[in-house]
Amino acid sequence: METIPGVAREAAARFGDKAGVVDGERTISFAALWEAIRKAAAGFIVAGLEKGDRVAIWAPNRLDWIVGAVGAQAAGCVVVPLNTRLKGGEAAFILNRARARWVLTVDNFIGNDYRAMLAAEDLPHLERVITFGPEWDAFLAAATPDAGTDARIDAVTPEDPSDIMFTSGTTGDPKGVISGHGQTCRTFRIWTQSVGLRDDDRYLIVNPFFHSFGYKAGWLPCLMTGATIYPLATLDVPKLVDLVSAHRITMLPGPPAIFQTILATDIGGADLSSLRLSITGAASIPPALIERMRKDIGIETVLTGYGLTETCGTVSLSDAHDPADVVARTCGKPIPGIEVRIADGDGSILPAGEEGEVQVRGFNVMIGYFEDPEGTAEAIDAEGWLHTGDVGRFDEDGRLMITDRMKDMYISGGFNCYPAEIEKILQKHPDIALAAVIGVPDERMGEVGKAFVIPVAGAHPDPAEICAWAKANMANYKAPRSVEVVESLPLNASGKVQKFALKDRVKAEAAPAGGVAAGA
């Protein structure tokens, strides 16, 4: 069993002067990265941070994020990543809930002045805010690692908490998911081997570090394998294309929308031929997109997977040899060493082909929700099964298929409707690139489907024609009763469609002028 600082120390020993992180004009070797981490740990220790204290990081993808996170973990602290899109009140809720003593942040990002937002909030537990840049550099320069630092690093165990990642909170207050060093490292050793990441890979990390995809499936596997980390702070497709071309990037994961945009963009003379590996997901995926990623972009291996914060981010992965339709419609097979089952509402275990709740048991399941024994007991039963709240089934080959979130389901005329299933069908329409479906109120049916669709480049889909096509291609109760063509969909930082934003939009449009929507 390992710890995350132990992985970083091993990377320094194994890969030495090889480039570990390339962040704009800054390049640092694996050996130098470890020394920076030791300095950060020494600084935290001298400043009085104790084992188990929480250190929050509110910053975009950058070298300092990694140094700060692993440095805090090396000092025995627990990292609390904060979504860069949060507003002050949202961040304050998490900081107070976690009782974070320190925050590492940046001066300004995407128009947000994080220091000013923090200053405006009541944060009784917060003792210090350090800004990445000159202040952080001075903090590191003043630190002198010694034998005491190394003893503190050695005292971190695989059973210790490594991080508390707060769930998105789109349906209520965020919950803090506690993961341990050992389970995280074990999960992503398996992930890394399954994906096929190598020491000669150059990994452009677009997924945010505050998310499992950017942190645990991002820079951590690079430390494990010797792949070079290229952080990207914002999703800027022209810049992304330039980086891939200039640095011969080989690994580029991300949500489907990234690749849809690349395929629809005139990339000029940019050379993307170095790309060999990608993982996509977080939305319904048209099989044609997988084919085009392989053939038009030239990515040899395109994978999908399934996971949630409560499972260290990983439950299942597809196989490199799976055909495009299998990659698009399934999430692959469970990773070795864990158990996954499908259960109905009464707790009966269902056979392949039947839909029910996805339940997971094994080393990847969270320690629990931070200081929330009731929430933990509700999520993890007495036998250790995590009740994910996701609806799915196994196919005849043992591959997991996720139908939808239970909470995302709506009922139309007494029938359960699963938006993810409807979206996949809609995306087979030749004029539709991406679709998002929600349930909207209907006097007769209770709820009916409304689809928001992004057209493929150059197409001008007709909403009435799409509704007719949908009725011809799916059960009538599933077919959306209305379609709205849009240029974009509201996404969170990990690429998932924010259904609540679409529902709020519909509610606002239904409200009488000068009033509020019914039921608001």
N, C-alpha and C positions, 0 to 999 in steps of 0.2 A: 504493500500500500504506500502511496506517495502523498506529498503535499505539493501545492502549486509553487512555493518558493524552492522546494527541492527539485522540481522540474526545471526551473530557471537556472539553478546552480548546475544541474547536470548538462543543460544546453551549453553553458559556458565552457564546461570541461570537454564536451564532445565536439563543439563546433567553433570554439575559440574566436579567431579573427574573422570568420565568415560574417557577412552582413546579416544582422539580425532584424533591424528595423530601418526602413527608408521612409522618412517623413519629410517630404518636400526637399529642402536643402540639407536636412540632417540625416546622416547615416551613422548607425552605431552597430558595432559587432556584438555577437552574443556574449563575449567576455566582458566588454564594456557595459553592456546592458546589466549584467549581474552586479558589477561594481556600483552602478547607479542605484540598483535596487538595495544593495547593502547600505549605501549612504542614506537612502530614504529611510530604511529601517532604523539605522542609528539615530537619525534626526527625530523620528517619532518616539523612540525610546527615551532619549535625553529630554524631550519635551514633556515627558510624563505620561504618555499613553500606555495603558496596561493591556495585558492579554484579554481579549474579549471585547474591548472597546470598539465602537463603531466609527468608521471613517467613511464619509460619503464622498462620491466623485460626481460632480455636475459639470461635465465637459464633453465635447465631441471627440471623435476618434483622433488620437495623437499619441506620439511616443510617451509623453509625460503621463498619460492615463495608465499605461502599462507599468511604468516605473512606480507611480504612486500606489497603484492597486497591489502589486506584488510586494512592494516595500512595506505597505501596511500589513499585509498578510504575514510577511516575514517577521514583523514585530509582534505577531500574535493577534493583531486586530482583525475585525470583520469588515469587509468592504460592502458599502451600500451604494450601488450605482443608481443615479438619478437620470431619468429621461430628459434630454435637452429641450424637449418641447413643453415641459411643465411650466406653469406660471408660479409665481411666488407662493400663493396659498397652497397649491398642490404639493410643491416641494416641502413646504413647512409641515404639512401633515405627515409626510414620510419621515422627515428629520426628527420631528417630535415623537412620532411613534417608535422610531428606532433608537431614540435618545442619542443621536450622533453627536460626538464631541468635536469632530473636525469636519470641514468641507474643503475639498480640493476643487477648484473651478477655473474659469477663464474670465477675462474682462468682459468680452462681448461675443455673442454668437447668434447668428440669424436674427439680429435686432434685439436680442435679450441681454440686458445688463443684470447678470446674476447677482453680483454684489449688492446692487441697489435693491433687487427683489428680496434678498435675504435681510437686508437692513430694515426693510419695511415690515418684517414679520416678527412675531413673538416666538423666540427660539431659546427657551431657558437652559437647554442642555448644551447648546453650541458654544464652544470656547474659542475656536479659531477658524478663520477662513484664509486659505492660501491660494493665490492666483498663479496658475501656470504662466511661465514667462520669467522675467527677471527676479520676481519674488521667490518663485520655486527654485530657480537656479541658485540663488543665494542660500536658500535653505539647505540644498544639497551640498554646496561648497563648504558650508560651515560644519557639516557632519563628518565625524571621524570614526569609521567602523573599527571595532576592536574585538577582543576575545569575548567580551560581554555581549556584543551584538550577535556574534556567531552562536553563542550559547542560547540566546533568546530565539534565534532562527531554528536551532536544533530542537528546541522545546516545543515547536509546533508539531502537532500529531495529525495523522490522517483522519482521526475522529473529530478534530476541532472544526468549528464552522469556518468556512472560507468567505461566504458572502450571504447577504440577505437581499434578494431581488424581489422588489415589490411588483405584484401583478398590476396590469394596466388600470384596473379600477373603472372600466367603462360602464359597469353595472352597479357600482357601489364603492365603498372605501377600499383602497388597495390593501392587500394582505402581504406580509413579508415572508417570503419563502426562504427558509434556511437550508443551505446546502453545505456539505462537508468537503474538506480537501480530498480525502480518499475516494469518496464516491464520484466526485467530479473528475478526478484524474483517471480512475478506472473506466468511467463511461467514455471519456474522450481518447483514451488509448485505443479502445475498441473502435470508436468512430473514425479515428485517424487511419487505422489499418483497413477498415471497411471502405473508406473513401479512396484510399490509395495516395494520400499526400506524401510527398518525397522531399528529401533535403535539397533537391535542385529546383523545387517549385518557388514561384514568386506569387504571393497571395495578396490580391487587392481586396482589402476588407471594407466593403461598403456598409454592411450591416453594423448598426451602432454597437459600440462596446458596452453600453448599458443593458444590452439585450444578450440572451444566451447565444444567439447566432453570431454576434460579433466578438464576444468574449470567449465563451467556452468552446464554440465551434469556429472561432476566429483565430485570435492570437495564441491561445493556449496550445492548439495542435501544432502551430509553427514552432513553439518552444520544444515540443516533443520530438519533432522530426528534423528541425534545422531549416525548414522553409523560411524564406524571407518575408517579413511582414511589411505591407504597404498600406498604411491607414489612409482612408479617404473620409474627410469630415462631413461632407454633404453630398447628396446624390446629384451630381452635375454630369449629365451624360456626355457632353463634349469633352469635359476634362477627363472623365473616366476613359473614354476612347483614346484620348491622347496619352494617358498613363499606360494603358495596355500596350499601345504601339511603341512608345518610347522605352519602356522598361521590360518589354517582352513578358508581360504578366501571363502566368499559366493557370492560375486558379481564380475564378470570379463567381462566387455565389451571390444570390440575391432573389428578390421576389420576381414573379413573371413580368410585372410592369417594366422592370429595367430592360429586359431582353426584348419586349415588345417595342420599347422606345428605340433601342439600338437598331432593331430591324427596320424601323420606320424612318430612321435618320440617315441623311446623306453624310457618310463618314469621310468622304473625300478620299485622300490617299492613305488614310490610317490603315495599318496592318494589324489585324487581329488574329493572325494565324498562329501565334504562340499559345493562345488559349487551348487548354486540353481538358479542363475539369471544371464542373459547375454543379452546384446544388441549388435547386429552386423550390418554391413552395409558398406557404402563407396565403394561398388563394387557389381558386379552381384553375387548373392548368389545361388548356386545349392540347390534345396530342400533336396538332400541327405545329404548335410552338416548340415542343421538344424536337420534332423533326427539323424545323428551321434552325434551331440552336445548333444542332449537329451538322446539318448540311450547309446552311447559308453562312453561319458564323464560323463553323468549323470546329466546334467544341466536341472532342471525341467522346467524353464521358459526361452525361447529364443525369443527375440523380435527384430524387426527392426523398423526403423523410417525414417523420411525425414525431413530435415531442411537445412538451409543455414545461413551463418554468418549474413545476413541481416534480419533474423527472430529470433534472439537470439539463433539460432541453432536448433529450433524445429518448425515443422509444423504439423506433424502427427506421430502416434505411432500405432504399431500393438497391438493386445490383447493377453493376456497370454493364452487364450484358442484357439487361431487360430491354425489350422493344419499346418504342415511343409510347404506344397506347398503354402498356403496363406501367411505365413511369408516370404517365399522366393520371391514370385512374386509381392507382394504389400508392401506398406509402412504404412499400417494401415489407420485409419480414422483421420481426422483433430482433434486437441485437442479442448476441449470445449472453446467457447467464441471467436473463430476466424472464418473467412470466407475463403474458398478456391474455386476457380472456374477454369474452363478450357476455354480458348478463342482462336479463330483462328486469322489469321493475320489481319483480318479486324476488330477485336474487338468483333465479335459475340460470345455469350456464347454457348458452345457446350454441348450436352447431354452426359450422361454416355456412355462409349464405344468409343467415338470419341476423337482423339488425338489433342492436342493443347498446347498452353503455359499455365503453371501453374501460377496462380496469387493469391496473398494472401493479405488479409486485416485484421487488428486487432491490439490488444495490443502488439503483439510480433514483429511487423514490426519496423525496425530501426528508430532512430530519423532522420538519413540521413547520407550522406557521409561527412566526415570532410572537411569543407571549400570548398565544391564542389557543389554549388547549381545547376549547370547544370547537373552534374551526378546524383544528387538526383532526380531532376525533370524528368530525363530520366527513372529512375528506378521506381519511385512512381508517379502514375498519379494524376490528379486533384481530383479524387474521393477516393484517398487513397490506391489504389491497387498497390501492389508491383509486378512488372513484373520480374519474377524470371529468365527467360531465360532457364528454364527447360521445357522439353516436357513430357507430361503425359496424363493420362486419369483416370476417375473413373470407377470402375467395377460396376456391378449391385447392390452390397451391400454397395456402398458408400466408398469403400476403394480406396485410391490413388495409382496409378501405375505410376512410373517414367520411361519413355522410354529412355530419354537421355538429355544431354545438347544440346541446339540448336547449339552452336558453335562446338560441337563434331560431328554433322551430316555431312555426305558426300553424294554426288550425283553421282550415277552410272547409266549411260545410261538414264538420265532423272528421275530416281527414287530416292526418299529420302531413305537413309540407316542410321539406328540408331544403332551404335555399341553396346549399352547396350542390345538391343534386340537380336542381333546376338550372343553376348557373352553368354547370358543365354541359348540359344539353343546349342551352342558348348559345354557348360559345362554339357550337358546331355550325351555327348559321354563318354563311360565307361573308356577311357584312359586319359581324361582331367580333371585336378583338377581346374585350373583357366585359363581364357582366356582374352586377351585384343585385340581389333580390331581397326585398323585405316584405313583411306582411303589413298591410294597411287596413284600417277599419272598413267594414262593409255591412250594411244593415241586414242583408239577407244571409250572407255566408259567414258572418262573424269577422273574418279577415279574408282578404284576397291578396295575391301577389302583385307587386309593382317592381318592374325591372329598370335599372339604370344601366345603359350600355354605352361602351366606348366603341365607335366604329373602327374598322380597319382603315389603313391609310387610303384615301381616295374614295371611300364608300360613303353613301348618303342613305342609310337605312330608313325605311318608312315604319313608324311605330305600329300602324295598323297591320302592315304586312307581317311584322315580327310576331304580333299577337296571334295572327292566323296561323303562321308557321309553327308557333309554340303549341297551339291546340292540336296541330297535326302531328306533332312529334313527342308529345308527352300526355299523360293522363290529364283530363280536362281540369280537374281540381288543382293540378300543379301549375297549369299554364297561367302566366301573369295576365291580369286583366288590363294592365296599362304598362306602357314602355316610355321611358324618357331617354333621349339620346343626349349624352353629355361629353364634354371634352376630357374630363378627368373625374376621378373618384376620390373622396377623402380617405387618406391612408394614414395609419400611424407610422412611427419611425421604422418599424420592422416590416412594413409593406402590406399589412392587413387592412382590409377595407373597414372603416369605422361605420358600422351599420347604424349605431345610435345617431350619428350625424345625419345620415340619410333620413332616418325616422323623424328627427327634429325638423328637418327641412320640409318634409311632407306635412307635419303637424302645423308648422308656421304658415304654409301655403293654404291650409284648410281653414285657418283662423279668419274670422270676419275682420274687415278693415277696422283698425283701431282697437281690436279686441285680442283675445287669445284663443288658441285652439281648444275645441271641446275636450274636456278631460284634463287640461293642463293645470 
